[in-house]
Amino acid sequence: GWYTQRGYASAGFECAEAFVRDSYLPAFANCDADDLLSQIRTWRHADVSRHTGGDLAAALGRVRARVLLMPCDEDRYFTLGEAQHEAALLGERATLRPIVSAAGHRAGDPHRPEL
């Protein structure tokens, strides 16, 4: 992962603590607290299968749009395994293009191209 493989060093940080102090914390310090609380509520309560009695296959079967899934292979929040499962349920409507990176959840962040 990002910390165990010293990914922060290739991003220009001397140690993990410097990365957290100089990159991670300032990014959140500039966020509106209510926006962050809203994200937390969404993550805790969002369930696309709620209207199908918990049947994820039925819920994703209703999707008609094309879907591009780009999880990071090292993401611990939204795992590659989960994305593969969702892609299988979406069928031909889904394209799965994992990002290979030790940066985990932060991989692909347009505000942090060094990751």
Chimera marker file (.cmm) of the C-alpha trace (Angstrom):
<marker_set name="trace">
<marker id="1" x="0.000" y="0.000" z="0.000" r="1" g="1" b="0" radius="0.5"/>
<marker id="2" x="0.779" y="3.673" z="-0.140" r="1" g="1" b="0" radius="0.5"/>
<marker id="3" x="2.329" y="3.878" z="3.321" r="1" g="1" b="0" radius="0.5"/>
<marker id="4" x="4.011" y="0.480" z="3.510" r="1" g="1" b="0" radius="0.5"/>
<marker id="5" x="5.631" y="0.957" z="0.087" r="1" g="1" b="0" radius="0.5"/>
<marker id="6" x="6.687" y="4.511" z="0.942" r="1" g="1" b="0" radius="0.5"/>
<marker id="7" x="4.587" y="5.998" z="-1.859" r="1" g="1" b="0" radius="0.5"/>
<marker id="8" x="4.752" y="9.333" z="-0.092" r="1" g="1" b="0" radius="0.5"/>
<marker id="9" x="8.499" y="9.496" z="-0.878" r="1" g="1" b="0" radius="0.5"/>
<marker id="10" x="7.909" y="9.326" z="-4.628" r="1" g="1" b="0" radius="0.5"/>
<marker id="11" x="5.362" y="12.128" z="-4.182" r="1" g="1" b="0" radius="0.5"/>
<marker id="12" x="8.061" y="14.302" z="-2.597" r="1" g="1" b="0" radius="0.5"/>
<marker id="13" x="7.400" y="13.790" z="1.116" r="1" g="1" b="0" radius="0.5"/>
<marker id="14" x="10.196" y="12.780" z="3.489" r="1" g="1" b="0" radius="0.5"/>
<marker id="15" x="7.995" y="10.578" z="5.664" r="1" g="1" b="0" radius="0.5"/>
<marker id="16" x="4.389" y="9.477" z="6.162" r="1" g="1" b="0" radius="0.5"/>
<marker id="17" x="3.892" y="12.067" z="8.889" r="1" g="1" b="0" radius="0.5"/>
<marker id="18" x="5.000" y="14.864" z="6.524" r="1" g="1" b="0" radius="0.5"/>
<marker id="19" x="2.569" y="13.610" z="3.890" r="1" g="1" b="0" radius="0.5"/>
<marker id="20" x="-0.331" y="13.623" z="6.336" r="1" g="1" b="0" radius="0.5"/>
<marker id="21" x="0.656" y="17.003" z="7.788" r="1" g="1" b="0" radius="0.5"/>
<marker id="22" x="1.440" y="18.795" z="4.517" r="1" g="1" b="0" radius="0.5"/>
<marker id="23" x="-1.000" y="17.201" z="2.062" r="1" g="1" b="0" radius="0.5"/>
<marker id="24" x="-3.805" y="15.249" z="3.687" r="1" g="1" b="0" radius="0.5"/>
<marker id="25" x="-4.744" y="17.564" z="6.559" r="1" g="1" b="0" radius="0.5"/>
<marker id="26" x="-4.623" y="20.836" z="4.565" r="1" g="1" b="0" radius="0.5"/>
<marker id="27" x="-6.897" y="19.312" z="1.915" r="1" g="1" b="0" radius="0.5"/>
<marker id="28" x="-9.580" y="18.601" z="4.497" r="1" g="1" b="0" radius="0.5"/>
<marker id="29" x="-8.990" y="21.836" z="6.393" r="1" g="1" b="0" radius="0.5"/>
<marker id="30" x="-10.226" y="23.753" z="3.353" r="1" g="1" b="0" radius="0.5"/>
<marker id="31" x="-13.438" y="21.722" z="3.093" r="1" g="1" b="0" radius="0.5"/>
<marker id="32" x="-16.740" y="22.904" z="4.430" r="1" g="1" b="0" radius="0.5"/>
<marker id="33" x="-17.564" y="20.838" z="7.516" r="1" g="1" b="0" radius="0.5"/>
<marker id="34" x="-21.190" y="20.408" z="6.441" r="1" g="1" b="0" radius="0.5"/>
<marker id="35" x="-20.039" y="19.036" z="3.078" r="1" g="1" b="0" radius="0.5"/>
<marker id="36" x="-17.865" y="16.454" z="4.826" r="1" g="1" b="0" radius="0.5"/>
<marker id="37" x="-20.727" y="15.476" z="7.141" r="1" g="1" b="0" radius="0.5"/>
<marker id="38" x="-22.988" y="15.125" z="4.115" r="1" g="1" b="0" radius="0.5"/>
<marker id="39" x="-20.463" y="12.779" z="2.483" r="1" g="1" b="0" radius="0.5"/>
<marker id="40" x="-20.344" y="10.660" z="5.630" r="1" g="1" b="0" radius="0.5"/>
<marker id="41" x="-24.143" y="10.457" z="5.788" r="1" g="1" b="0" radius="0.5"/>
<marker id="42" x="-24.280" y="9.484" z="2.125" r="1" g="1" b="0" radius="0.5"/>
<marker id="43" x="-21.697" y="6.714" z="2.571" r="1" g="1" b="0" radius="0.5"/>
<marker id="44" x="-23.526" y="5.360" z="5.607" r="1" g="1" b="0" radius="0.5"/>
<marker id="45" x="-27.059" y="5.463" z="4.214" r="1" g="1" b="0" radius="0.5"/>
<marker id="46" x="-26.776" y="5.140" z="0.441" r="1" g="1" b="0" radius="0.5"/>
<marker id="47" x="-28.053" y="1.774" z="-0.705" r="1" g="1" b="0" radius="0.5"/>
<marker id="48" x="-28.961" y="1.413" z="-4.343" r="1" g="1" b="0" radius="0.5"/>
<marker id="49" x="-30.736" y="-1.860" z="-3.550" r="1" g="1" b="0" radius="0.5"/>
<marker id="50" x="-33.066" y="-0.445" z="-0.889" r="1" g="1" b="0" radius="0.5"/>
<marker id="51" x="-35.932" y="-0.109" z="-3.381" r="1" g="1" b="0" radius="0.5"/>
<marker id="52" x="-35.494" y="-3.737" z="-4.499" r="1" g="1" b="0" radius="0.5"/>
<marker id="53" x="-35.617" y="-5.276" z="-1.052" r="1" g="1" b="0" radius="0.5"/>
<marker id="54" x="-31.837" y="-5.531" z="-0.851" r="1" g="1" b="0" radius="0.5"/>
<marker id="55" x="-31.445" y="-7.282" z="-4.204" r="1" g="1" b="0" radius="0.5"/>
<marker id="56" x="-28.338" y="-5.667" z="-5.721" r="1" g="1" b="0" radius="0.5"/>
<marker id="57" x="-28.614" y="-7.644" z="-8.954" r="1" g="1" b="0" radius="0.5"/>
<marker id="58" x="-32.175" y="-6.389" z="-9.469" r="1" g="1" b="0" radius="0.5"/>
<marker id="59" x="-31.185" y="-2.817" z="-8.641" r="1" g="1" b="0" radius="0.5"/>
<marker id="60" x="-28.218" y="-2.768" z="-11.025" r="1" g="1" b="0" radius="0.5"/>
<marker id="61" x="-30.323" y="-4.554" z="-13.606" r="1" g="1" b="0" radius="0.5"/>
<marker id="62" x="-32.422" y="-1.382" z="-13.838" r="1" g="1" b="0" radius="0.5"/>
<marker id="63" x="-29.414" y="0.705" z="-14.912" r="1" g="1" b="0" radius="0.5"/>
<marker id="64" x="-29.563" y="1.539" z="-18.607" r="1" g="1" b="0" radius="0.5"/>
<marker id="65" x="-26.621" y="3.938" z="-18.853" r="1" g="1" b="0" radius="0.5"/>
<marker id="66" x="-23.125" y="2.823" z="-19.782" r="1" g="1" b="0" radius="0.5"/>
<marker id="67" x="-20.959" y="2.683" z="-16.671" r="1" g="1" b="0" radius="0.5"/>
<marker id="68" x="-17.194" y="3.151" z="-16.400" r="1" g="1" b="0" radius="0.5"/>
<marker id="69" x="-15.823" y="1.683" z="-13.169" r="1" g="1" b="0" radius="0.5"/>
<marker id="70" x="-12.270" y="2.802" z="-12.326" r="1" g="1" b="0" radius="0.5"/>
<marker id="71" x="-11.405" y="1.525" z="-8.867" r="1" g="1" b="0" radius="0.5"/>
<marker id="72" x="-7.839" y="1.547" z="-7.656" r="1" g="1" b="0" radius="0.5"/>
<marker id="73" x="-6.535" y="-1.972" z="-7.224" r="1" g="1" b="0" radius="0.5"/>
<marker id="74" x="-5.303" y="-0.968" z="-3.728" r="1" g="1" b="0" radius="0.5"/>
<marker id="75" x="-8.396" y="0.989" z="-2.613" r="1" g="1" b="0" radius="0.5"/>
<marker id="76" x="-9.586" y="-0.167" z="0.800" r="1" g="1" b="0" radius="0.5"/>
<marker id="77" x="-12.834" y="1.872" z="0.714" r="1" g="1" b="0" radius="0.5"/>
<marker id="78" x="-14.213" y="0.775" z="-2.658" r="1" g="1" b="0" radius="0.5"/>
<marker id="79" x="-12.425" y="-2.458" z="-3.457" r="1" g="1" b="0" radius="0.5"/>
<marker id="80" x="-11.560" y="-3.921" z="-6.812" r="1" g="1" b="0" radius="0.5"/>
<marker id="81" x="-13.469" y="-7.067" z="-5.843" r="1" g="1" b="0" radius="0.5"/>
<marker id="82" x="-16.636" y="-5.043" z="-5.222" r="1" g="1" b="0" radius="0.5"/>
<marker id="83" x="-16.227" y="-3.241" z="-8.543" r="1" g="1" b="0" radius="0.5"/>
<marker id="84" x="-15.727" y="-6.547" z="-10.354" r="1" g="1" b="0" radius="0.5"/>
<marker id="85" x="-18.921" y="-7.872" z="-8.771" r="1" g="1" b="0" radius="0.5"/>
<marker id="86" x="-20.863" y="-4.735" z="-9.745" r="1" g="1" b="0" radius="0.5"/>
<marker id="87" x="-19.471" y="-4.880" z="-13.286" r="1" g="1" b="0" radius="0.5"/>
<marker id="88" x="-20.614" y="-8.482" z="-13.589" r="1" g="1" b="0" radius="0.5"/>
<marker id="89" x="-24.120" y="-7.508" z="-12.450" r="1" g="1" b="0" radius="0.5"/>
<marker id="90" x="-24.214" y="-4.567" z="-14.874" r="1" g="1" b="0" radius="0.5"/>
<marker id="91" x="-23.142" y="-6.840" z="-17.716" r="1" g="1" b="0" radius="0.5"/>
<marker id="92" x="-22.358" y="-5.344" z="-21.105" r="1" g="1" b="0" radius="0.5"/>
<marker id="93" x="-23.246" y="-1.850" z="-19.864" r="1" g="1" b="0" radius="0.5"/>
<marker id="94" x="-20.129" y="-1.830" z="-17.669" r="1" g="1" b="0" radius="0.5"/>
<marker id="95" x="-16.506" y="-1.233" z="-18.533" r="1" g="1" b="0" radius="0.5"/>
<marker id="96" x="-14.041" y="-2.015" z="-15.764" r="1" g="1" b="0" radius="0.5"/>
<marker id="97" x="-10.686" y="-0.186" z="-15.966" r="1" g="1" b="0" radius="0.5"/>
<marker id="98" x="-8.823" y="-0.494" z="-12.649" r="1" g="1" b="0" radius="0.5"/>
<marker id="99" x="-6.166" y="2.054" z="-11.755" r="1" g="1" b="0" radius="0.5"/>
<marker id="100" x="-2.971" y="0.246" z="-10.745" r="1" g="1" b="0" radius="0.5"/>
<marker id="101" x="-1.468" y="2.295" z="-7.923" r="1" g="1" b="0" radius="0.5"/>
<marker id="102" x="-0.260" y="1.957" z="-4.361" r="1" g="1" b="0" radius="0.5"/>
<marker id="103" x="-2.049" y="5.271" z="-3.653" r="1" g="1" b="0" radius="0.5"/>
<marker id="104" x="-5.238" y="3.405" z="-2.825" r="1" g="1" b="0" radius="0.5"/>
<marker id="105" x="-8.390" y="5.501" z="-2.549" r="1" g="1" b="0" radius="0.5"/>
<marker id="106" x="-6.533" y="8.638" z="-3.580" r="1" g="1" b="0" radius="0.5"/>
<marker id="107" x="-5.336" y="7.224" z="-6.912" r="1" g="1" b="0" radius="0.5"/>
<marker id="108" x="-6.611" y="9.217" z="-9.860" r="1" g="1" b="0" radius="0.5"/>
<marker id="109" x="-7.235" y="12.350" z="-7.774" r="1" g="1" b="0" radius="0.5"/>
<marker id="110" x="-6.982" y="15.214" z="-10.304" r="1" g="1" b="0" radius="0.5"/>
<marker id="111" x="-5.912" y="17.566" z="-7.506" r="1" g="1" b="0" radius="0.5"/>
<marker id="112" x="-2.952" y="15.322" z="-6.694" r="1" g="1" b="0" radius="0.5"/>
<marker id="113" x="-1.361" y="14.214" z="-9.976" r="1" g="1" b="0" radius="0.5"/>
<marker id="114" x="1.738" y="13.027" z="-8.081" r="1" g="1" b="0" radius="0.5"/>
<marker id="115" x="-0.348" y="10.132" z="-6.742" r="1" g="1" b="0" radius="0.5"/>
<link id1="1" id2="2" r="1" g="1" b="0" radius="0.2"/>
<link id1="2" id2="3" r="1" g="1" b="0" radius="0.2"/>
<link id1="3" id2="4" r="1" g="1" b="0" radius="0.2"/>
<link id1="4" id2="5" r="1" g="1" b="0" radius="0.2"/>
<link id1="5" id2="6" r="1" g="1" b="0" radius="0.2"/>
<link id1="6" id2="7" r="1" g="1" b="0" radius="0.2"/>
<link id1="7" id2="8" r="1" g="1" b="0" radius="0.2"/>
<link id1="8" id2="9" r="1" g="1" b="0" radius="0.2"/>
<link id1="9" id2="10" r="1" g="1" b="0" radius="0.2"/>
<link id1="10" id2="11" r="1" g="1" b="0" radius="0.2"/>
<link id1="11" id2="12" r="1" g="1" b="0" radius="0.2"/>
<link id1="12" id2="13" r="1" g="1" b="0" radius="0.2"/>
<link id1="13" id2="14" r="1" g="1" b="0" radius="0.2"/>
<link id1="14" id2="15" r="1" g="1" b="0" radius="0.2"/>
<link id1="15" id2="16" r="1" g="1" b="0" radius="0.2"/>
<link id1="16" id2="17" r="1" g="1" b="0" radius="0.2"/>
<link id1="17" id2="18" r="1" g="1" b="0" radius="0.2"/>
<link id1="18" id2="19" r="1" g="1" b="0" radius="0.2"/>
<link id1="19" id2="20" r="1" g="1" b="0" radius="0.2"/>
<link id1="20" id2="21" r="1" g="1" b="0" radius="0.2"/>
<link id1="21" id2="22" r="1" g="1" b="0" radius="0.2"/>
<link id1="22" id2="23" r="1" g="1" b="0" radius="0.2"/>
<link id1="23" id2="24" r="1" g="1" b="0" radius="0.2"/>
<link id1="24" id2="25" r="1" g="1" b="0" radius="0.2"/>
<link id1="25" id2="26" r="1" g="1" b="0" radius="0.2"/>
<link id1="26" id2="27" r="1" g="1" b="0" radius="0.2"/>
<link id1="27" id2="28" r="1" g="1" b="0" radius="0.2"/>
<link id1="28" id2="29" r="1" g="1" b="0" radius="0.2"/>
<link id1="29" id2="30" r="1" g="1" b="0" radius="0.2"/>
<link id1="30" id2="31" r="1" g="1" b="0" radius="0.2"/>
<link id1="31" id2="32" r="1" g="1" b="0" radius="0.2"/>
<link id1="32" id2="33" r="1" g="1" b="0" radius="0.2"/>
<link id1="33" id2="34" r="1" g="1" b="0" radius="0.2"/>
<link id1="34" id2="35" r="1" g="1" b="0" radius="0.2"/>
<link id1="35" id2="36" r="1" g="1" b="0" radius="0.2"/>
<link id1="36" id2="37" r="1" g="1" b="0" radius="0.2"/>
<link id1="37" id2="38" r="1" g="1" b="0" radius="0.2"/>
<link id1="38" id2="39" r="1" g="1" b="0" radius="0.2"/>
<link id1="39" id2="40" r="1" g="1" b="0" radius="0.2"/>
<link id1="40" id2="41" r="1" g="1" b="0" radius="0.2"/>
<link id1="41" id2="42" r="1" g="1" b="0" radius="0.2"/>
<link id1="42" id2="43" r="1" g="1" b="0" radius="0.2"/>
<link id1="43" id2="44" r="1" g="1" b="0" radius="0.2"/>
<link id1="44" id2="45" r="1" g="1" b="0" radius="0.2"/>
<link id1="45" id2="46" r="1" g="1" b="0" radius="0.2"/>
<link id1="46" id2="47" r="1" g="1" b="0" radius="0.2"/>
<link id1="47" id2="48" r="1" g="1" b="0" radius="0.2"/>
<link id1="48" id2="49" r="1" g="1" b="0" radius="0.2"/>
<link id1="49" id2="50" r="1" g="1" b="0" radius="0.2"/>
<link id1="50" id2="51" r="1" g="1" b="0" radius="0.2"/>
<link id1="51" id2="52" r="1" g="1" b="0" radius="0.2"/>
<link id1="52" id2="53" r="1" g="1" b="0" radius="0.2"/>
<link id1="53" id2="54" r="1" g="1" b="0" radius="0.2"/>
<link id1="54" id2="55" r="1" g="1" b="0" radius="0.2"/>
<link id1="55" id2="56" r="1" g="1" b="0" radius="0.2"/>
<link id1="56" id2="57" r="1" g="1" b="0" radius="0.2"/>
<link id1="57" id2="58" r="1" g="1" b="0" radius="0.2"/>
<link id1="58" id2="59" r="1" g="1" b="0" radius="0.2"/>
<link id1="59" id2="60" r="1" g="1" b="0" radius="0.2"/>
<link id1="60" id2="61" r="1" g="1" b="0" radius="0.2"/>
<link id1="61" id2="62" r="1" g="1" b="0" radius="0.2"/>
<link id1="62" id2="63" r="1" g="1" b="0" radius="0.2"/>
<link id1="63" id2="64" r="1" g="1" b="0" radius="0.2"/>
<link id1="64" id2="65" r="1" g="1" b="0" radius="0.2"/>
<link id1="65" id2="66" r="1" g="1" b="0" radius="0.2"/>
<link id1="66" id2="67" r="1" g="1" b="0" radius="0.2"/>
<link id1="67" id2="68" r="1" g="1" b="0" radius="0.2"/>
<link id1="68" id2="69" r="1" g="1" b="0" radius="0.2"/>
<link id1="69" id2="70" r="1" g="1" b="0" radius="0.2"/>
<link id1="70" id2="71" r="1" g="1" b="0" radius="0.2"/>
<link id1="71" id2="72" r="1" g="1" b="0" radius="0.2"/>
<link id1="72" id2="73" r="1" g="1" b="0" radius="0.2"/>
<link id1="73" id2="74" r="1" g="1" b="0" radius="0.2"/>
<link id1="74" id2="75" r="1" g="1" b="0" radius="0.2"/>
<link id1="75" id2="76" r="1" g="1" b="0" radius="0.2"/>
<link id1="76" id2="77" r="1" g="1" b="0" radius="0.2"/>
<link id1="77" id2="78" r="1" g="1" b="0" radius="0.2"/>
<link id1="78" id2="79" r="1" g="1" b="0" radius="0.2"/>
<link id1="79" id2="80" r="1" g="1" b="0" radius="0.2"/>
<link id1="80" id2="81" r="1" g="1" b="0" radius="0.2"/>
<link id1="81" id2="82" r="1" g="1" b="0" radius="0.2"/>
<link id1="82" id2="83" r="1" g="1" b="0" radius="0.2"/>
<link id1="83" id2="84" r="1" g="1" b="0" radius="0.2"/>
<link id1="84" id2="85" r="1" g="1" b="0" radius="0.2"/>
<link id1="85" id2="86" r="1" g="1" b="0" radius="0.2"/>
<link id1="86" id2="87" r="1" g="1" b="0" radius="0.2"/>
<link id1="87" id2="88" r="1" g="1" b="0" radius="0.2"/>
<link id1="88" id2="89" r="1" g="1" b="0" radius="0.2"/>
<link id1="89" id2="90" r="1" g="1" b="0" radius="0.2"/>
<link id1="90" id2="91" r="1" g="1" b="0" radius="0.2"/>
<link id1="91" id2="92" r="1" g="1" b="0" radius="0.2"/>
<link id1="92" id2="93" r="1" g="1" b="0" radius="0.2"/>
<link id1="93" id2="94" r="1" g="1" b="0" radius="0.2"/>
<link id1="94" id2="95" r="1" g="1" b="0" radius="0.2"/>
<link id1="95" id2="96" r="1" g="1" b="0" radius="0.2"/>
<link id1="96" id2="97" r="1" g="1" b="0" radius="0.2"/>
<link id1="97" id2="98" r="1" g="1" b="0" radius="0.2"/>
<link id1="98" id2="99" r="1" g="1" b="0" radius="0.2"/>
<link id1="99" id2="100" r="1" g="1" b="0" radius="0.2"/>
<link id1="100" id2="101" r="1" g="1" b="0" radius="0.2"/>
<link id1="101" id2="102" r="1" g="1" b="0" radius="0.2"/>
<link id1="102" id2="103" r="1" g="1" b="0" radius="0.2"/>
<link id1="103" id2="104" r="1" g="1" b="0" radius="0.2"/>
<link id1="104" id2="105" r="1" g="1" b="0" radius="0.2"/>
<link id1="105" id2="106" r="1" g="1" b="0" radius="0.2"/>
<link id1="106" id2="107" r="1" g="1" b="0" radius="0.2"/>
<link id1="107" id2="108" r="1" g="1" b="0" radius="0.2"/>
<link id1="108" id2="109" r="1" g="1" b="0" radius="0.2"/>
<link id1="109" id2="110" r="1" g="1" b="0" radius="0.2"/>
<link id1="110" id2="111" r="1" g="1" b="0" radius="0.2"/>
<link id1="111" id2="112" r="1" g="1" b="0" radius="0.2"/>
<link id1="112" id2="113" r="1" g="1" b="0" radius="0.2"/>
<link id1="113" id2="114" r="1" g="1" b="0" radius="0.2"/>
<link id1="114" id2="115" r="1" g="1" b="0" radius="0.2"/>
</marker_set>
